[in-house]
Amino acid sequence: MDDAQQAAAHATRHAAPWLEALARFGYASKGVVYGTVGLLALSVALGRGGATTDTKGALLRLQDLPAGTLLMWLLTLGLIGYALWQLIRAALDPEGQGHEAKGIVKRAGYTFSGFANLGLAFFTARLALIGNATRSQNSEEQVAGTVLNLPGGQLWLALGGLILLVIAGSQLYTAYGAKFMKRVVFTDLPQRTCDLLKRTGQVGIASRGVLMVIIGVFALLAAWHRKASETVGISEALTWLRTQPSGNLLLGAVALGTLCYGVWCVVQARYRRIRIEGAA
């Protein structure tokens, strides 16, 4: 470990209690956002009106609630906390992922998640400060268009789609085998409650994996056809599900799963093992 890493580890060690609290608040905040995405999609599937949306759209809806500005500030703090936790996982490796290929890929994913959540926190802070912010329809299309204009853009976009499919496969595998349970410790809970929470996590993570499969496949199609307009995000993936045979049933299942994912994030806020310091 070089001097810079030692200094970072030393500073992190002293701030560990605060960082752990922020990380837990971050999981809860993420749960509120994804739970809202799931609830809105479920409302559409049940024929109660509304529209499917993504995380930014969910924040716009939450802003309209009573005390919405206060809620935006709380979610901003929480999303920053979650982002910091992801960046700590990437830089200090407190969970011991290591420096082999598998560990490097996971830590790269934590880095991407950290910066993505910082961007979402910035969007939330803007909502709190000025009361409005622009949510681009299918911002993924804009990103894909930028990528396609780069040298070798089709290959880069295809690579992004493949990475999403790999992550989706990992999440589906994790959900099936309940691999995530090694990261949580349920204390003073009846076994039936533990089993229910485990199933909630399995359904939630699997649903997130399904959405990533859809997004990844559309990214590959966009790369193949060199059409950025063919890419989709969470909102568009949910809408696509509704257009399929038995679409409301499919949408309802994934919407319920997304709601379960939000609940699972809140569960992690309380019961997840969080070690801030780097692994030995």
MARMIPA-696559 format. One record per residue (C-alpha): residue in one letter; x, z, y. Coordinates in steps of 0.05 Angstrom, whole numbers. Layout:
<pts>
+---------+--------+--------+--------+
| residuo |     px |     pz |     py |
+---------+--------+--------+--------+
|       A |      X |      Z |      Y |
...
+---------+--------+--------+--------+
</pts>
This chain:
<pts>
+---------+--------+--------+--------+
| residuo |     px |     pz |     py |
+---------+--------+--------+--------+
|       M |      0 |      0 |      0 |
|       D |     31 |    -21 |     67 |
|       D |     31 |     21 |    131 |
|       A |    -32 |    -11 |    159 |
|       Q |    -70 |      3 |     94 |
|       Q |    -44 |     75 |     92 |
|       A |    -66 |     86 |    164 |
|       A |   -135 |     57 |    149 |
|       A |   -141 |    100 |     86 |
|       H |   -120 |    162 |    125 |
|       A |   -171 |    150 |    180 |
|       T |   -225 |    134 |    130 |
|       R |   -211 |    198 |     91 |
|       H |   -222 |    241 |    153 |
|       A |   -286 |    204 |    170 |
|       A |   -312 |    203 |     98 |
|       P |   -372 |    251 |    107 |
|       W |   -398 |    211 |    166 |
|       L |   -385 |    144 |    132 |
|       E |   -421 |    167 |     70 |
|       A |   -481 |    189 |    111 |
|       L |   -481 |    121 |    146 |
|       A |   -476 |     85 |     80 |
|       R |   -536 |    123 |     52 |
|       F |   -576 |    110 |    116 |
|       G |   -555 |     37 |    108 |
|       Y |   -584 |     32 |     39 |
|       A |   -649 |     61 |     65 |
|       S |   -651 |     12 |    123 |
|       K |   -638 |    -47 |     78 |
|       G |   -694 |    -22 |     34 |
|       V |   -743 |    -22 |     93 |
|       V |   -724 |    -94 |    111 |
|       Y |   -729 |   -122 |     40 |
|       G |   -791 |    -81 |     25 |
|       T |   -824 |   -113 |     86 |
|       V |   -804 |   -183 |     62 |
|       G |   -836 |   -167 |     -5 |
|       L |   -900 |   -138 |     25 |
|       L |   -910 |   -198 |     70 |
|       A |   -900 |   -246 |     12 |
|       L |   -947 |   -205 |    -32 |
|       S |  -1000 |   -209 |     22 |
|       V |   -995 |   -285 |     20 |
|       A |   -998 |   -287 |    -56 |
|       L |  -1061 |   -244 |    -56 |
|       G |  -1095 |   -290 |     -6 |
|       R |  -1096 |   -239 |     50 |
|       G |  -1063 |   -286 |    100 |
|       G |   -997 |   -284 |    136 |
|       A |   -935 |   -323 |    118 |
|       T |   -873 |   -313 |     76 |
|       T |   -810 |   -296 |    116 |
|       D |   -738 |   -273 |    110 |
|       T |   -701 |   -211 |    134 |
|       K |   -702 |   -232 |    208 |
|       G |   -775 |   -249 |    204 |
|       A |   -788 |   -181 |    173 |
|       L |   -752 |   -147 |    231 |
|       L |   -795 |   -185 |    280 |
|       R |   -857 |   -159 |    245 |
|       L |   -829 |    -88 |    244 |
|       Q |   -815 |    -92 |    318 |
|       D |   -890 |   -100 |    330 |
|       L |   -905 |    -32 |    299 |
|       P |   -917 |     29 |    343 |
|       A |   -850 |     58 |    364 |
|       G |   -821 |     -9 |    344 |
|       T |   -762 |     -4 |    393 |
|       L |   -741 |     63 |    364 |
|       L |   -747 |     35 |    294 |
|       M |   -703 |    -24 |    314 |
|       W |   -648 |     23 |    339 |
|       L |   -652 |     63 |    274 |
|       L |   -648 |      0 |    232 |
|       T |   -590 |    -25 |    275 |
|       L |   -551 |     39 |    260 |
|       G |   -569 |     34 |    187 |
|       L |   -549 |    -38 |    179 |
|       I |   -483 |    -24 |    214 |
|       G |   -472 |     33 |    165 |
|       Y |   -487 |    -11 |    105 |
|       A |   -440 |    -65 |    133 |
|       L |   -384 |    -15 |    141 |
|       W |   -394 |     10 |     70 |
|       Q |   -389 |    -61 |     43 |
|       L |   -326 |    -74 |     83 |
|       I |   -296 |     -8 |     57 |
|       R |   -313 |    -29 |    -14 |
|       A |   -276 |    -94 |     -1 |
|       A |   -215 |    -67 |     35 |
|       L |   -202 |      1 |      2 |
|       D |   -233 |    -12 |    -66 |
|       P |   -261 |     58 |    -76 |
|       E |   -298 |     35 |   -139 |
|       G |   -234 |      9 |   -172 |
|       Q |   -252 |    -65 |   -178 |
|       G |   -178 |    -80 |   -179 |
|       H |   -138 |   -142 |   -162 |
|       E |   -156 |   -186 |   -222 |
|       A |   -198 |   -248 |   -212 |
|       K |   -264 |   -213 |   -226 |
|       G |   -248 |   -156 |   -178 |
|       I |   -225 |   -204 |   -123 |
|       V |   -289 |   -244 |   -129 |
|       K |   -331 |   -180 |   -123 |
|       R |   -292 |   -155 |    -64 |
|       A |   -298 |   -222 |    -30 |
|       G |   -373 |   -216 |    -40 |
|       Y |   -372 |   -147 |     -8 |
|       T |   -335 |   -176 |     52 |
|       F |   -387 |   -231 |     60 |
|       S |   -443 |   -180 |     54 |
|       G |   -410 |   -136 |    106 |
|       F |   -406 |   -190 |    158 |
|       A |   -475 |   -217 |    141 |
|       N |   -505 |   -148 |    153 |
|       L |   -466 |   -140 |    217 |
|       G |   -499 |   -204 |    240 |
|       L |   -567 |   -177 |    221 |
|       A |   -551 |   -112 |    257 |
|       F |   -534 |   -152 |    320 |
|       F |   -601 |   -188 |    314 |
|       T |   -637 |   -121 |    307 |
|       A |   -600 |    -91 |    367 |
|       R |   -621 |   -150 |    409 |
|       L |   -693 |   -138 |    389 |
|       A |   -685 |    -66 |    411 |
|       L |   -652 |    -84 |    477 |
|       I |   -692 |   -143 |    503 |
|       G |   -753 |   -141 |    458 |
|       N |   -745 |   -211 |    430 |
|       A |   -695 |   -254 |    394 |
|       T |   -697 |   -324 |    368 |
|       R |   -705 |   -334 |    293 |
|       S |   -687 |   -405 |    275 |
|       Q |   -731 |   -437 |    223 |
|       N |   -688 |   -450 |    162 |
|       S |   -622 |   -430 |    194 |
|       E |   -591 |   -448 |    127 |
|       E |   -604 |   -521 |    145 |
|       Q |   -562 |   -513 |    208 |
|       V |   -505 |   -481 |    168 |
|       A |   -509 |   -535 |    115 |
|       G |   -508 |   -589 |    169 |
|       T |   -444 |   -559 |    198 |
|       V |   -412 |   -556 |    129 |
|       L |   -431 |   -628 |    112 |
|       N |   -397 |   -652 |    175 |
|       L |   -331 |   -621 |    154 |
|       P |   -279 |   -661 |    114 |
|       G |   -301 |   -656 |     42 |
|       G |   -366 |   -625 |     66 |
|       Q |   -406 |   -645 |      5 |
|       L |   -357 |   -610 |    -41 |
|       W |   -357 |   -547 |      2 |
|       L |   -432 |   -544 |      3 |
|       A |   -435 |   -556 |    -72 |
|       L |   -384 |   -500 |    -82 |
|       G |   -428 |   -454 |    -40 |
|       G |   -487 |   -471 |    -85 |
|       L |   -446 |   -458 |   -148 |
|       I |   -423 |   -391 |   -120 |
|       L |   -495 |   -371 |   -107 |
|       L |   -513 |   -390 |   -179 |
|       V |   -456 |   -349 |   -206 |
|       I |   -478 |   -289 |   -164 |
|       A |   -550 |   -300 |   -187 |
|       G |   -527 |   -301 |   -259 |
|       S |   -489 |   -237 |   -249 |
|       Q |   -550 |   -204 |   -218 |
|       L |   -595 |   -226 |   -275 |
|       Y |   -544 |   -201 |   -326 |
|       T |   -538 |   -135 |   -288 |
|       A |   -614 |   -128 |   -285 |
|       Y |   -623 |   -143 |   -359 |
|       G |   -571 |    -93 |   -382 |
|       A |   -586 |    -42 |   -327 |
|       K |   -512 |    -44 |   -310 |
|       F |   -527 |    -16 |   -241 |
|       M |   -544 |     52 |   -271 |
|       K |   -471 |     71 |   -275 |
|       R |   -471 |     74 |   -198 |
|       V |   -527 |    125 |   -192 |
|       V |   -536 |    197 |   -213 |
|       F |   -607 |    222 |   -220 |
|       T |   -606 |    297 |   -213 |
|       D |   -665 |    344 |   -225 |
|       L |   -712 |    287 |   -242 |
|       P |   -757 |    283 |   -304 |
|       Q |   -737 |    230 |   -355 |
|       R |   -801 |    191 |   -343 |
|       T |   -785 |    186 |   -269 |
|       C |   -714 |    164 |   -285 |
|       D |   -740 |    110 |   -331 |
|       L |   -790 |     86 |   -278 |
|       L |   -735 |     82 |   -226 |
|       K |   -691 |     44 |   -274 |
|       R |   -746 |     -7 |   -287 |
|       T |   -757 |    -13 |   -212 |
|       G |   -684 |    -30 |   -203 |
|       Q |   -685 |    -80 |   -260 |
|       V |   -746 |   -116 |   -232 |
|       G |   -719 |   -115 |   -161 |
|       I |   -649 |   -140 |   -177 |
|       A |   -676 |   -193 |   -224 |
|       S |   -723 |   -219 |   -170 |
|       R |   -665 |   -224 |   -122 |
|       G |   -628 |   -263 |   -175 |
|       V |   -686 |   -311 |   -182 |
|       L |   -688 |   -324 |   -107 |
|       M |   -612 |   -337 |   -108 |
|       V |   -621 |   -387 |   -165 |
|       I |   -672 |   -426 |   -124 |
|       I |   -629 |   -424 |    -61 |
|       G |   -567 |   -444 |   -101 |
|       V |   -601 |   -503 |   -135 |
|       F |   -628 |   -529 |    -69 |
|       A |   -558 |   -523 |    -39 |
|       L |   -531 |   -566 |    -96 |
|       L |   -586 |   -618 |    -85 |
|       A |   -571 |   -619 |    -11 |
|       A |   -498 |   -631 |    -26 |
|       W |   -514 |   -686 |    -77 |
|       H |   -561 |   -722 |    -29 |
|       R |   -520 |   -703 |     33 |
|       K |   -583 |   -678 |     66 |
|       A |   -578 |   -610 |    101 |
|       S |   -654 |   -609 |    107 |
|       E |   -660 |   -597 |     32 |
|       T |   -628 |   -528 |     36 |
|       V |   -674 |   -467 |     34 |
|       G |   -670 |   -393 |     52 |
|       I |   -710 |   -334 |     27 |
|       S |   -773 |   -354 |     65 |
|       E |   -771 |   -426 |     42 |
|       A |   -756 |   -406 |    -30 |
|       L |   -817 |   -361 |    -31 |
|       T |   -859 |   -416 |     -1 |
|       W |   -832 |   -465 |    -53 |
|       L |   -854 |   -418 |   -109 |
|       R |   -925 |   -420 |    -82 |
|       T |   -927 |   -496 |    -86 |
|       Q |   -913 |   -495 |   -161 |
|       P |   -965 |   -493 |   -217 |
|       S |   -994 |   -422 |   -218 |
|       G |   -958 |   -415 |   -151 |
|       N |   -994 |   -352 |   -127 |
|       L |   -977 |   -318 |   -192 |
|       L |   -904 |   -338 |   -187 |
|       L |   -901 |   -318 |   -114 |
|       G |   -936 |   -252 |   -128 |
|       A |   -887 |   -235 |   -184 |
|       V |   -825 |   -249 |   -142 |
|       A |   -857 |   -215 |    -81 |
|       L |   -871 |   -153 |   -122 |
|       G |   -799 |   -156 |   -147 |
|       T |   -772 |   -162 |    -76 |
|       L |   -813 |   -101 |    -58 |
|       C |   -783 |    -65 |   -118 |
|       Y |   -714 |    -85 |    -93 |
|       G |   -730 |    -52 |    -27 |
|       V |   -752 |     11 |    -63 |
|       W |   -689 |     10 |   -105 |
|       C |   -646 |      7 |    -42 |
|       V |   -682 |     70 |    -17 |
|       V |   -669 |    103 |    -84 |
|       Q |   -595 |     87 |    -77 |
|       A |   -595 |    120 |     -9 |
|       R |   -608 |    185 |    -45 |
|       Y |   -577 |    179 |   -113 |
|       R |   -520 |    128 |   -110 |
|       R |   -449 |    149 |   -122 |
|       I |   -412 |    136 |    -57 |
|       R |   -337 |    147 |    -55 |
|       I |   -306 |    127 |     11 |
|       E |   -232 |    136 |     -4 |
|       G |   -193 |     82 |    -39 |
|       A |   -185 |     84 |   -114 |
|       A |   -122 |    114 |   -141 |
+---------+--------+--------+--------+
</pts>
